[in-house]
């Protein structure tokens, strides 16, 4: 069972890194680009785009270039994250609010976008219900998340046996929650990216700079003491390959609809070009199980 998120800690972590986040979190930019490429296979013409957990609005320019007639609304729990973007000349509207309690009217959004927000939410199911509420009929929810194998090398290297990293939902649970929240035709795809680092210190510094530090209630104590860090480093060094330390990132991409559109909601995925640092994963389409009342299931 995944430990509950501490929203106060999440907000504190991202407030601390707000000024430098856009330069520090290259993974968010990379995942955003891959998620936006998946829009090529979806038929959509949104009038309003709502970007939940928008941070410094890394997604805004790409989305508005694809949908030039749309109005962009960025929302983040921590206003410091979007402050520079809110002061720019590009037309946009920003709100500081919780994604689990959206200050938006029902049916306002043709596209709800969420890049790597899910790992930091206290209740993903409540979030999905809010997404469904603000989506217009036929509107699309497009999101990315991190899966449970993310940072598995680091997690397995702590000398005290505790998990000092954030924990992540798997795509089966997310797919079931999407259905339970009333969203239609959810599809989730998994991809493994393997990053490499010259040393443990660089990895830890990058995680801190991106605000990606553990923010769960009742967790183990923080990283402290020279002996603890020596043990962590010793174990991780045993994983070194070709002079570099590997770091697994399990990326989940998903989409679902407010209601089934009149046209087919998704077209077959075109083959992706080979990625130097990634490998293909499973694609699951979640469907209601007609054999029992209220049940859900999934199919590959």
C-alpha positions in Angstrom: 0.0 0.0 0.0 1.3 3.4 -1.0 1.8 5.9 1.9 -0.4 9.0 1.8 1.0 12.2 0.3 1.7 15.2 2.6 0.4 18.2 0.5 2.2 20.7 2.8 5.5 19.0 2.1 4.8 18.9 -1.6 4.1 22.6 -1.7 7.1 23.4 0.4 9.4 21.4 -1.9 8.2 23.1 -5.0 8.2 26.6 -3.5 11.8 26.1 -2.7 12.8 25.3 -6.2 10.3 27.5 -8.1 12.9 30.0 -9.3 15.1 27.3 -11.0 12.7 24.5 -11.8 12.3 25.3 -15.5 16.1 24.8 -16.0 16.5 21.9 -13.6 13.7 19.4 -14.5 14.8 18.2 -18.0 12.7 15.1 -17.5 9.5 17.1 -17.3 10.3 18.8 -20.6 11.2 15.4 -22.2 8.0 13.7 -21.0 5.9 16.8 -22.1 7.3 16.5 -25.6 6.5 12.8 -25.8 3.0 13.4 -24.4 2.3 16.2 -26.9 3.4 13.9 -29.7 0.6 11.6 -28.8 -1.9 14.3 -29.7 -1.1 13.6 -33.3 -3.4 10.6 -33.2 -6.3 12.2 -31.4 -9.0 14.3 -33.0 -9.6 17.4 -31.0 -10.3 21.1 -31.4 -10.5 22.5 -27.8 -11.7 26.1 -27.1 -10.2 26.0 -23.6 -7.1 24.1 -22.4 -6.7 23.6 -18.7 -3.1 22.7 -17.6 -3.2 21.2 -14.2 0.0 21.3 -12.2 1.3 23.7 -14.9 4.5 24.7 -13.0 6.4 27.2 -15.1 4.0 26.5 -18.0 6.4 24.3 -20.0 3.5 22.8 -21.9 1.8 26.1 -22.9 3.7 27.0 -26.1 3.5 23.6 -27.6 -0.3 23.2 -26.9 -1.1 26.7 -28.2 0.9 26.1 -31.3 -1.1 22.9 -31.9 -4.4 24.6 -31.0 -3.9 28.3 -31.9 -7.5 29.2 -31.3 -7.7 27.9 -27.8 -7.6 29.8 -24.5 -4.9 28.5 -22.1 -5.6 28.3 -18.3 -2.7 27.2 -16.1 -3.2 26.0 -12.6 -0.7 25.1 -9.9 -0.9 24.8 -6.1 2.2 26.9 -5.7 1.9 30.4 -7.3 5.6 30.9 -7.3 5.9 28.1 -9.9 4.1 30.0 -12.6 4.9 33.5 -11.6 7.5 34.2 -14.4 5.1 32.7 -17.1 2.2 34.8 -15.8 4.3 38.0 -16.3 5.1 37.2 -19.9 3.4 38.8 -22.9 1.7 35.7 -24.2 -2.1 35.6 -23.5 -2.8 33.2 -20.7 -4.6 32.9 -17.4 -3.1 31.4 -14.2 -4.7 30.2 -11.0 -3.2 29.1 -7.7 -5.4 26.3 -6.4 -5.4 22.6 -5.6 -6.0 20.2 -8.5 -8.3 18.2 -6.2 -10.6 21.2 -5.8 -10.7 23.1 -9.0 -12.0 26.7 -9.0 -13.5 26.1 -12.5 -17.1 25.7 -13.7 -18.4 22.4 -14.9 -17.9 21.6 -18.6 -15.5 24.4 -19.3 -12.5 22.6 -20.8 -12.1 20.9 -24.1 -8.7 19.6 -23.1 -7.4 19.0 -19.5 -3.6 18.5 -19.6 -1.5 17.2 -16.7 2.2 16.5 -17.1 3.8 14.6 -14.1 1.3 16.0 -11.6 -0.2 12.7 -10.4 2.8 11.5 -8.2 2.3 14.6 -6.0 -1.5 14.3 -5.4 -3.0 13.2 -2.1 -6.0 11.6 -3.7 -5.8 10.8 -7.5 -9.4 9.5 -7.5 -10.8 12.9 -6.3 -8.6 14.5 -8.9 -10.0 12.4 -11.7 -13.5 13.3 -10.5 -12.7 17.0 -10.7 -11.2 16.4 -14.2 -14.4 14.8 -15.3 -16.5 17.6 -13.9 -14.6 20.4 -15.7 -14.4 18.6 -19.1 -16.9 19.5 -21.7 -18.8 16.7 -23.5 -16.4 14.9 -25.7 -13.4 16.7 -24.0 -10.1 14.9 -23.6 -8.0 14.3 -20.4 -4.3 13.8 -21.3 -1.8 13.1 -18.7 1.6 11.6 -17.7 2.7 10.0 -14.5 5.6 8.0 -13.0 5.2 4.3 -12.4 6.4 2.1 -9.5 9.7 1.1 -11.1 10.9 4.8 -11.1 14.1 5.2 -9.2 14.2 1.5 -8.4 18.1 1.4 -8.3 18.1 4.2 -5.7 15.3 2.8 -3.7 17.1 -0.6 -3.4 20.4 1.0 -2.4 19.4 2.5 1.0 21.4 0.7 3.7 18.6 0.8 6.3 16.1 -1.1 4.1 13.6 1.8 4.1 12.2 3.4 1.0 13.4 7.0 1.1 12.0 7.8 -2.3 8.5 8.8 -3.4 6.1 5.9 -4.2 4.1 5.7 -7.4 0.8 4.2 -8.5 0.9 1.6 -11.3 -1.1 2.0 -14.5 -3.7 -0.7 -13.6 -4.8 1.2 -10.5 -4.9 4.5 -12.4 -6.9 2.9 -15.2 -9.4 1.5 -12.7 -9.7 4.9 -10.9 -10.4 6.7 -14.2 -13.3 4.4 -14.9 -14.6 4.7 -11.4 -14.5 8.5 -11.7 -16.7 8.3 -14.8 -14.2 9.0 -17.5 -14.6 7.0 -20.7 -12.3 4.9 -22.8 -9.1 5.3 -20.8 -5.9 4.1 -22.4 -2.6 3.9 -20.6 0.9 3.3 -22.1 4.1 2.6 -20.3 7.6 3.4 -21.4 10.9 2.8 -19.6 13.6 5.5 -19.8 17.1 4.7 -18.5 19.0 7.8 -17.5 22.7 7.7 -16.5 24.7 9.8 -14.1 28.4 10.1 -13.4 27.9 9.8 -9.6 25.4 9.6 -6.9 25.9 13.2 -5.8 24.8 14.5 -9.2 21.7 12.4 -9.2 20.6 13.5 -5.7 21.3 17.2 -6.5 19.2 17.0 -9.7 16.3 15.4 -7.8 16.4 18.1 -5.2 16.6 20.9 -7.8 13.5 19.4 -9.5 11.5 19.3 -6.2 11.4 15.5 -6.6 12.1 14.6 -2.9 9.9 12.3 -0.8 6.7 14.0 0.4 4.8 11.1 2.1 3.4 10.9 5.6 4.9 8.6 8.2 8.0 7.9 6.2 11.5 7.1 7.3 13.9 9.8 8.4 15.7 11.8 5.8 19.1 11.1 4.4 21.5 12.0 7.2 24.9 11.0 8.5 28.1 10.2 6.7 27.9 6.5 7.4 24.4 6.3 5.9 25.5 8.1 2.7 28.6 5.9 2.5 26.4 2.8 2.6 24.0 4.2 0.0 26.9 5.1 -2.3 28.7 1.7 -1.9 25.6 -0.2 -2.9 24.7 2.1 -5.8 28.3 1.9 -7.1 27.9 -1.9 -7.5 25.3 -1.1 -10.3 27.7 1.1 -12.3 27.9 0.1 -16.0 30.3 1.5 -18.6 31.4 4.2 -16.1 27.8 5.5 -15.4 25.1 4.9 -12.7 21.8 3.8 -14.2 18.5 5.4 -13.1 15.2 3.9 -14.3 12.2 6.1 -14.9 8.9 4.3 -15.6 6.8 6.8 -17.5 3.1 6.4 -17.9 1.1 8.2 -20.6 -2.7 8.2 -20.5 -5.8 9.7 -21.9 -9.6 9.4 -21.3 -12.7 11.2 -22.4 -15.6 12.9 -20.7 -18.0 11.0 -22.9 -17.5 8.9 -26.1 -17.3 11.4 -29.0 -19.3 10.7 -32.2 -16.0 10.0 -34.1 -13.6 7.3 -33.0 -11.9 8.7 -29.8 -8.4 7.4 -30.7 -6.7 6.3 -33.8 -4.1 3.5 -33.8 -0.7 4.6 -32.6 1.8 5.1 -35.4 5.1 3.4 -34.6 7.4 5.6 -32.6 10.9 6.2 -33.8 13.5 4.3 -31.7 14.5 6.2 -28.6 18.1 6.1 -27.6 17.3 6.0 -23.8 14.0 4.2 -23.8 12.2 1.0 -24.5 8.7 0.2 -25.4 6.2 -0.9 -22.8 2.6 -2.1 -22.6 -0.5 -0.3 -23.8 -3.7 -1.0 -21.8 -7.2 -0.1 -22.7 -9.5 -0.2 -19.7 -13.1 -1.3 -20.2 -16.1 -1.9 -18.0 -16.7 -5.6 -17.3 -20.2 -6.3 -18.4 -20.2 -9.7 -16.6 -20.6 -8.1 -13.1 -22.2 -4.9 -11.9 -19.9 -2.0 -11.4 -16.8 -4.0 -12.2 -13.8 -2.9 -14.3 -11.2 -4.8 -16.2 -8.4 -4.2 -18.6 -7.1 -5.6 -21.8 -3.8 -5.4 -23.5 
